[in-house]
Amino acid sequence: MSLTSYIGTERNILDETPQHCHTLKLPHPILTNAIWRSSGGWRGGLLATTLPILYRVEGGTVELERALDGLCKRASLAIQSVTPS
């Protein structure tokens, strides 16, 4: 199993074109501020947003599930805000 993640427009991975330069290859699905800055992703026209995943530990699994549901909703809203209808 690989954790390698790609960010950008999906393209034919067997083809090499100049547009492939606008795809980021990450060693894992977590994109930190340091990786984002060093990658120059903003220069390639990629957009980013921060999605917090804070929750009260005292709430146990119920609070964690609530936080994850909120994360998924915020991620969907962020995608919809930049995706043409």
Contacts in CASP RR format, 6 or more apart in sequence:
PFRMAT RR
TARGET T0000
AUTHOR 0000-0000-0000
METHOD contacts of the structure
MODEL  1
MSLTSYIGTERNILDETPQHCHTLKLPHPILTNAIWRSSGGWRGGLLATT
LPILYRVEGGTVELERALDGLCKRASLAIQSVTPS
3 27 0 8 1.000
3 28 0 8 1.000
3 29 0 8 1.000
4 25 0 8 1.000
4 26 0 8 1.000
4 27 0 8 1.000
4 28 0 8 1.000
5 25 0 8 1.000
5 26 0 8 1.000
5 28 0 8 1.000
5 29 0 8 1.000
6 23 0 8 1.000
6 24 0 8 1.000
6 25 0 8 1.000
6 26 0 8 1.000
7 23 0 8 1.000
7 24 0 8 1.000
7 26 0 8 1.000
7 31 0 8 1.000
7 46 0 8 1.000
8 22 0 8 1.000
8 23 0 8 1.000
8 24 0 8 1.000
8 46 0 8 1.000
9 19 0 8 1.000
9 22 0 8 1.000
9 23 0 8 1.000
11 17 0 8 1.000
11 19 0 8 1.000
11 20 0 8 1.000
11 23 0 8 1.000
22 44 0 8 1.000
22 45 0 8 1.000
22 46 0 8 1.000
24 39 0 8 1.000
24 41 0 8 1.000
24 46 0 8 1.000
26 35 0 8 1.000
31 48 0 8 1.000
36 42 0 8 1.000
36 48 0 8 1.000
42 48 0 8 1.000
47 82 0 8 1.000
49 78 0 8 1.000
51 71 0 8 1.000
51 74 0 8 1.000
51 75 0 8 1.000
51 78 0 8 1.000
52 71 0 8 1.000
53 67 0 8 1.000
53 68 0 8 1.000
53 71 0 8 1.000
54 67 0 8 1.000
55 63 0 8 1.000
55 64 0 8 1.000
55 66 0 8 1.000
55 67 0 8 1.000
56 63 0 8 1.000
57 63 0 8 1.000
END
